[in-house]
Amino acid sequence: MPDPEMTFSAPLFPYDRWGSIEALGQAARGADELGYHALSLPDHVIMTLRKDVPPVSTVWYDNFVLSAHLAALTRRLRFLFNVLVVPYRPPLVLAKLISTLDVVSGGRLIVGVGAGWLKGEFRVLGLPFEERGAMTDEYLRAMKVLWTEEEPRFEGRYTSFSKIAFEPRCVQKPHVPLWIGGSGRGPLRRVVELGDGWTPMVGTPEELRRQGDWIREQLAARGRDPASLTFAFGLSFGPPDPERDLARSHAAHATPSGRKPPTSPQEVIDRASVYRELGFRHLTVSFGWETPADYLKQLEWFAAHVMPAFR
């Protein structure tokens, strides 16, 4: 049997290069017309500043508002939060934002989720950084209750509710796909217990194979079909982008790929094929660009020279 089709998303990061909402809208329409599966949106509320460390960009839109706007301009394109920092928003509010966006977009939302990493941001938001993993697990469980039960009831350490009505629910059933971000012990456990997909940030093929095999074994042991999960990863091509590399530097504890980004169409196809062989069925492409026109040219190049090989 032929391999399943791979899908691709394009990142909007860094936001501060766009210059206007109109330019972002043009990019979204372009990605939609070129056949991309999704736009990928990272998540920060604010960016803390330090004299000795440059910020990971300073422009951060609210992704729910931005995605709702872009959804109105597109037809098929999905919106992938990669990743949404779960502890930043109370679970009742976050569940309502997610389900409402799924409704207004016509079921075009994918929510990658993570516990967060920027300690200063947690401090400014008044949240306990050391408890972010436990908060993420509990919030995800609470939101699933809100999305799936007629009379939602939940008792937890960080949130509790009962005797409430919660509408609207997600268009996608039983709820929006939750792709768990990260590759440490906590995220891998979270994939097995709570995830509909897995989206690690970094890793060599050997690491990804080992981690993927562990996830599949654990899922099978729990009676879950491993094929029901979507494995997603990032695919960089072309010259390096300093801001893109800085944004990934917080994952320096994980082993980088150690390979230069491919440049020619065949090199990019070969690299993507490695990830497909490892079981990844969705790739978020990233590339260097300076202006919105550069960005669209890169989208067109990838759509013309690489995407047809995976259909």
PAMIGU-444942 format. One record per atom (N, C-alpha, C): x, y, z; residue in three letters. Coordinates in steps of 0.2 Angstrom, whole numbers, plus 5000, padded with zeros to 4 digits. Layout:
BEGIN
XYZALA/...
//
This chain:
BEGIN
500449945000MET/500050005000MET/500450065000MET/500250124997PRO/500650184997PRO/500650215004PRO/501150255005ASP/501250285011ASP/500650335012ASP/500350345018PRO/499850405019PRO/500150465017PRO/499750515014GLU/499950575012GLU/500250615018GLU/500750655017MET/501050695022MET/500650765021MET/500550805026THR/500350875026THR/500850915029THR/500750985027PHE/501251035029PHE/500951095031PHE/501251125036SER/501051195038SER/501651245038SER/501451305037ALA/501951355037ALA/501851405043ALA/502451425045PRO/502451465052PRO/502351535050PRO/502051575055LEU/501951645054LEU/502551685058LEU/502951645062PHE/503451675066PHE/504051695061PHE/504351755063PRO/504251805068PRO/503751855066PRO/503251875071TYR/502751915069TYR/502951985067TYR/503552005070ASP/503752075069ASP/504052095062ASP/504052045058ARG/504252055051ARG/503652075046ARG/503052065048TRP/502552065044TRP/502352145042TRP/502352185047GLY/502252255046GLY/501552275046GLY/501052225045SER/500352245045SER/499952185045SER/499352185048ILE/498852135048ILE/498652115040ILE/498652165036GLU/498552145029GLU/499052105026GLU/499652105028ALA/500152065025ALA/500051995028ALA/499851985034LEU/499751925037LEU/499151885033LEU/498651925032GLY/498051905028GLY/498251875021GLY/498651915018GLN/498951895011GLN/499351825011GLN/499751825017ALA/500051755017ALA/499651695019ALA/499151715023ALA/498651655024ALA/498251635018ALA/498051685014ARG/497651665008ARG/498151635003ARG/498751655003GLY/499251614998GLY/499351545001GLY/499451535007ALA/499551465009ALA/498951425008ALA/498351455009ASP/497751415007ASP/497751395000ASP/497851444995GLU/497851424988GLU/498351384986GLU/498951374989LEU/499451334988LEU/499451264990LEU/498951254994GLY/498751184997GLY/499151165003GLY/499351215007TYR/499651205014TYR/499051175018TYR/499151135023HIS/498651105027HIS/498551155033HIS/499051195035ALA/498951235041ALA/499451295041ALA/499251345045LEU/499751395047LEU/499951375055LEU/500551385056SER/500751365063SER/500951435067SER/500651435073LEU/500651495077LEU/500951475084LEU/501551505086PRO/501751495093PRO/501451545098PRO/501551535104ASP/501151565109ASP/501551605114ASP/501551665115HIS/501751705121HIS/501251765122HIS/501251785128VAL/500751835130VAL/501251905130VAL/501751895133ILE/502251955133ILE/502951925133ILE/503451965131MET/504151945131MET/504551985136MET/504851945141THR/505251975146THR/505952005143THR/506252055145LEU/506852085142LEU/507352075147LEU/507952065145ARG/508552055149ARG/509152095145ARG/509652125148LYS/510152155145LYS/510652115142LYS/510752055144ASP/511252005142ASP/510951955137ASP/510251955136VAL/509951905131VAL/509451945127VAL/509551935120PRO/509051965116PRO/508451935116PRO/507851965115PRO/507151935116PRO/507051895110PRO/506651845111VAL/506351805106VAL/505751835102VAL/505951885098SER/505451935095SER/505051975101SER/504752025099THR/504352065104THR/503652075102THR/503452055096VAL/502752055094VAL/502451995094VAL/501951985098TRP/501551925099TRP/500851945099TRP/500451925094TYR/499751935093TYR/499451885098TYR/498751895100ASP/498351845103ASP/498151795097ASP/498351735098ASN/498251685093ASN/497551675091ASN/497051675096PHE/496351665095PHE/496051715091PHE/496251785093VAL/495951835089VAL/496251835082VAL/496851825081LEU/497251825075LEU/496951765070LEU/496851705073SER/496651645069SER/495951655067SER/495551685071ALA/494851705069ALA/494751745063ALA/495251795063HIS/495251845058HIS/495451805051HIS/496051765052LEU/496251735046LEU/495851685044LEU/495451655048ALA/494951605046ALA/494451635041ALA/494251695043ALA/493751725039ALA/494051745032ALA/494651745031LEU/494951755024LEU/495151695020LEU/495051635023THR/495251575020THR/494751525020THR/494851465016ARG/494251415015ARG/494451355018ARG/495051325017ARG/495251255019ARG/495751255024ARG/496151315025LEU/496751315029LEU/496551305036LEU/496951265040ARG/496851255047ARG/497351295051ARG/497251305057PHE/497751345061PHE/497951295067PHE/498651295067LEU/498951245072LEU/499351285077LEU/499151285083PHE/499451315089PHE/500051275091PHE/500651295089ASN/501251255090ASN/501751295094ASN/501751295101VAL/501151265105VAL/500851315109VAL/500251305111LEU/499851345116LEU/500151325123LEU/500351375127VAL/500551365133VAL/499951365138VAL/499751305140VAL/499151295143VAL/499051325150VAL/499551335154PRO/499451365161PRO/499351445160PRO/499451475155TYR/499351545154TYR/498651565155TYR/498151525154ARG/497451545154ARG/497051495158ARG/496551525162PRO/496151485166PRO/495751435162PRO/495751365164PRO/495451315160PRO/494751325157PRO/494351355161LEU/493651375159LEU/493651425153LEU/494051475154VAL/494151525149VAL/494551495142VAL/495051455144LEU/495351425138LEU/494951375134LEU/494551335138ALA/494151295134ALA/493651325130ALA/493351385132LYS/492851425129LYS/493151455122LYS/493851485123LEU/494151515118LEU/494251455112LEU/494451395114ILE/494651345109ILE/494051325106ILE/493451305109SER/492851285106SER/492551335102SER/492551405104THR/492251455100THR/492651465093THR/493351465094LEU/493751465088LEU/493651405083LEU/493551345086ASP/493351285082ASP/492751295078ASP/492251325081VAL/491551345078VAL/491651395073VAL/491951455074VAL/491951505069VAL/492351485063VAL/492851445064SER/493351425059SER/493051365055SER/492451335057GLY/492151275054GLY/492551215055GLY/492851205061GLY/493251145063GLY/493951145060GLY/494251205060ARG/494951205057ARG/495451225062ARG/495351195068LEU/495851215073LEU/496251145075LEU/496851155076ILE/497251105079ILE/497651135085ILE/497651105091VAL/497951135097VAL/498551095099VAL/499151115097GLY/499751095100GLY/499751125107GLY/499951085112VAL/499951105119VAL/500651095122VAL/500851145127GLY/501451135131GLY/501351165137GLY/501851155142ALA/501851175149ALA/502151245149ALA/502551265144GLY/502951325144GLY/503651325146GLY/504051375145TRP/504751375146TRP/505051435149TRP/504651495148LEU/504951555149LEU/504751575156LEU/505251565161LYS/505151575168LYS/504951645169LYS/505251695166GLY/505051765167GLY/504351785165GLY/504051755160GLU/503351765158GLU/502951735163GLU/503051675166PHE/502651655172PHE/502651695177PHE/503251725179ARG/503251775185ARG/502851835183ARG/502851865178VAL/502451925176VAL/501751905176VAL/501551845174LEU/500851825174LEU/500551805181LEU/501051805185GLY/500851785192GLY/500651705193GLY/501051665189LEU/500951595189LEU/501551555192LEU/501451495195PRO/502051465198PRO/502351425193PRO/502951445191PHE/503351405185PHE/503451335187PHE/503651315193GLU/503751245195GLU/503151205195GLU/502551225195GLU/501951185195GLU/501651185188GLU/502051205183ARG/501751215176ARG/501551145173ARG/501951095174GLY/501751025172GLY/501151005175GLY/501051005181ALA/500450985185ALA/499851025182ALA/499951085182MET/499351125179MET/499151105172MET/499651095168THR/499451075161THR/499051015161THR/499250965165ASP/498950895165ASP/498250905167ASP/498150945173GLU/497450955175GLU/497050995171GLU/497251045168TYR/496851095164TYR/496651055158TYR/497051005155LEU/496850965149LEU/496350925151LEU/496350895156ARG/495850845159ARG/495150885160ARG/495250945163ALA/494650985164ALA/494351005158ALA/494751025153MET/494451045147MET/494050995143MET/494350935143LYS/494050875140LYS/493350865143LYS/493250875149VAL/492650865153VAL/492150915150VAL/492350975150LEU/491951035147LEU/491751025140LEU/492150995136TRP/491950985129TRP/491550925128TRP/491550875132THR/491250815131THR/490650795135THR/490550825141GLU/490050805146GLU/489450845146GLU/488850815146GLU/488250865146GLU/488250905152GLU/488350885158GLU/488450925164GLU/489150915167GLU/489550965165PRO/490250955166PRO/490350965174PRO/490750915177ARG/490950925184ARG/491650905184ARG/492050935188PHE/492750925189PHE/493050945196PHE/493450905199GLU/493750925206GLU/494450915205GLU/494850975206GLY/495550965205GLY/495951015210GLY/496551015209ARG/496951055214ARG/496951125211ARG/496951135205TYR/496951205202TYR/496351235199TYR/495851185198THR/495151205196THR/494651155198THR/494051185199SER/493451145201SER/492851175198SER/492351135196PHE/491751165193PHE/491251115194PHE/490651135194SER/490051085194SER/489451125193SER/488851095191LYS/488251135190LYS/488251185186LYS/488651175180ILE/488651225175ILE/488451195168ILE/488351245164ALA/488251225156ALA/488751255153ALA/489051225148PHE/489551245144PHE/489451235136PHE/489351285133GLU/489251295126GLU/489551355123GLU/489751355116PRO/489651295112PRO/490251245113PRO/490151185110ARG/490651135110ARG/491051135104ARG/491551105103CYS/491951095097CYS/491551065092CYS/491751095086VAL/491451065080VAL/491750995079VAL/492350985080GLN/492750925079GLN/492550875085GLN/492450815084LYS/492250775089LYS/492750715090LYS/492850705097PRO/492550725103PRO/492750795105PRO/493250825102HIS/493550895103HIS/494050905098HIS/494350965099VAL/494850985094VAL/495450935095VAL/495850915090PRO/496450875091PRO/496950915096PRO/497250875101LEU/497750905105LEU/498350865104LEU/498850905101TRP/499550875100TRP/499950895105TRP/500250855108ILE/500750865114ILE/501350885112ILE/501650945114GLY/502250965112GLY/502850945117GLY/503450935114GLY/504050925118GLY/504250845118GLY/504750835121SER/505050765121SER/505350745127SER/505250775132GLY/505550755139GLY/505050705142GLY/505250685148ARG/504850625151ARG/504150645152ARG/504050715155GLY/503350735156GLY/502950735149GLY/503150775144PRO/502850775138PRO/502650705135PRO/503150655135LEU/503050595132LEU/502450555136LEU/502450565143ARG/501950535147ARG/501250565145ARG/501250635144ARG/500650665142ARG/500350645135ARG/500850635131VAL/500550605124VAL/500150545125VAL/500450495129VAL/500150435130VAL/499450445134VAL/499450485139GLU/498850495143GLU/498350535140GLU/498550595137LEU/498050645135LEU/498050665128LEU/498550645124GLY/498650675117GLY/498250635112GLY/498150675106ASP/497950655100ASP/498450655095ASP/499050685097GLY/499650685093GLY/500250705097GLY/500850705093TRP/501450725096TRP/501850765092TRP/502150825095THR/502450875091THR/503150895095THR/503650855094PRO/504250875097PRO/504550935094PRO/505050965097MET/505351025094MET/505951005091MET/506350965094VAL/507050945091VAL/507150875092VAL/507650845089GLY/507850775090GLY/508150745084GLY/508650705085THR/508950675079THR/508550615077THR/508550585071PRO/508150535069PRO/508150475074PRO/508750465077GLU/508850405081GLU/508450425088GLU/508450485090GLU/508050505096GLU/507350495095GLU/507150525089LEU/506450525087LEU/506150455086LEU/506550405083ARG/506350335082ARG/506250305089ARG/506750315094ARG/506650285100ARG/506050315104ARG/505950375104GLN/505350405108GLN/504750385104GLN/504750385098GLY/504050365094GLY/503950295096GLY/504450245096ASP/504250175097ASP/504050175104ASP/504250215109TRP/504050205116TRP/503350225117TRP/503150285113ILE/502450305113ILE/501950255110ILE/502150225105ARG/501750175102ARG/501650115106ARG/502250085110GLU/502150035114GLU/501750045120GLU/501750105123GLN/501350125128GLN/500650135126GLN/500450165120LEU/499850165118LEU/499450095117LEU/499850055114ALA/499649985113ALA/499449955120ALA/499849965125ALA/499749935131ALA/499149955135ALA/498950015133ARG/498350045136ARG/497750035131ARG/497849995126GLY/497249985122GLY/497050035117GLY/497550085116ARG/497450135111ARG/497750125105ARG/497450135099ASP/497750125093ASP/498350175091ASP/498950155090PRO/499450205089PRO/499350245083PRO/499050215078ALA/498950245071ALA/498450305072ALA/498050305078SER/497550365079SER/497950425081SER/498550425082LEU/498950485084LEU/499350515078LEU/499350585077THR/499750615072THR/500450635075THR/500950615072PHE/501650635074PHE/501850695069PHE/502050745072ALA/502150805068ALA/502850835070ALA/503250865065PHE/503950885067PHE/504050945062PHE/504650975064GLY/504851035060GLY/505351015054GLY/505251045049LEU/505751035043LEU/506051105041LEU/506651115042SER/506951175040SER/507351165033SER/507351225029PHE/507651215023PHE/507951285021PHE/508451285017GLY/508751345015GLY/509251375020GLY/509451435019PRO/509951475023PRO/509651475030PRO/510151475035PRO/509851485042PRO/509551555044PRO/509151555048ASP/508751615050ASP/508951625058ASP/509351675060PRO/509551685066PRO/508951695071PRO/508451725070GLU/507851735074GLU/507551665075GLU/507451625070ARG/507151555071ARG/507551515075ARG/508251515074ASP/508651475078ASP/508651505086ASP/508651565087LEU/508551595094LEU/507951565097LEU/507351565093ALA/506751545096ALA/506751475098ALA/507251435095ARG/507251365097ARG/507751345102ARG/508151405104SER/508751395109SER/508551365116SER/507851385118HIS/507651365124HIS/507551285125HIS/507651255119ALA/507651175119ALA/508351145118ALA/508851185120ALA/509551165120ALA/509651105124ALA/509251085129HIS/509351025133HIS/509250965128HIS/508950975123ALA/508850915119ALA/509350915113ALA/509550855110THR/510050855106THR/509850885099THR/510150935096PRO/509950955089PRO/510150905084PRO/509850915078SER/509950865073SER/510650865071SER/511050915071GLY/511750915069GLY/511850905062GLY/511350925058ARG/511350925051ARG/511150995048ARG/511551015042LYS/511351075039LYS/510651065036LYS/510251125036PRO/509651125032PRO/509751105025PRO/509351065022PRO/509451055015PRO/509251115011PRO/509451115004THR/509351175000THR/508951154994THR/509251104990SER/508951084984SER/508251044985SER/507851044980PRO/507251004980PRO/507350934982PRO/507750904979GLN/507850834981GLN/508150824988GLN/508550864990GLU/508850864997GLU/508250875002GLU/507850925001VAL/507250935005VAL/506750875005VAL/506650844999ILE/506250784999ILE/506550725003ILE/507150715002ASP/507550665006ASP/507450675013ASP/507550735015ARG/507550745023ARG/506850735025ARG/506350755022ALA/505650745023ALA/505450675023ALA/505750635019SER/505650565018SER/505850525024SER/506450545027VAL/506750525033VAL/506150525039VAL/505850585040TYR/505350595045TYR/504750555043TYR/504550545037ARG/503950505035ARG/504150425037ARG/504750405036GLU/504950335038GLU/504850325045GLU/504950385049LEU/504950375056LEU/504250385059LEU/503750395055GLY/503050395057GLY/502750465057GLY/503150515055PHE/502850585055PHE/502450595049PHE/501850625050ARG/501350635044ARG/501250705043ARG/501550745048HIS/501450815047HIS/502050855048HIS/502250905044LEU/502850935045LEU/502751015044LEU/502951045049THR/502951125049THR/503651145046THR/503551175040VAL/504151195037VAL/504451265040VAL/505051275040SER/505351345042SER/505951365037SER/506051425036PHE/506451445032PHE/506651525033PHE/507251545031GLY/507451615031GLY/507051655027GLY/506851715029TRP/506451765025TRP/506451835029TRP/506451885025GLU/506551955028GLU/505851995027GLU/505551985021THR/504952025019THR/504351975018THR/503752005018PRO/503151965016PRO/503251935009PRO/503551975005ALA/503651944998ALA/504151884998ALA/504651895002ASP/505151835002ASP/504751775005ASP/504351785010TYR/503951725013TYR/503551695008TYR/503151735004LEU/502751704999LEU/503151664994LEU/503751694992LYS/504151654987LYS/504351584989LYS/504551584996GLN/504751524999GLN/504151474999GLN/503551495001LEU/502951455001LEU/502851424994LEU/502951464989GLU/502751444982GLU/503351394980GLU/503951404982TRP/504451354980TRP/504351294983TRP/504251284989PHE/504051224993PHE/503451184990PHE/502951224989ALA/502351194986ALA/502451164979ALA/502851204975ALA/502951174968ALA/503451124968ALA/503951124972HIS/504551074971HIS/504551014976HIS/504251024982VAL/504250974987VAL/503550934988VAL/503050974989MET/502450944991MET/502150894986MET/502250904980PRO/501950854975PRO/502250784976PRO/502850774979ALA/503150714980ALA/502850674986ALA/502450704990PHE/502150674996PHE/501350664995PHE/501150674989ARG/500350664988ARG/500250604985ARG/
//
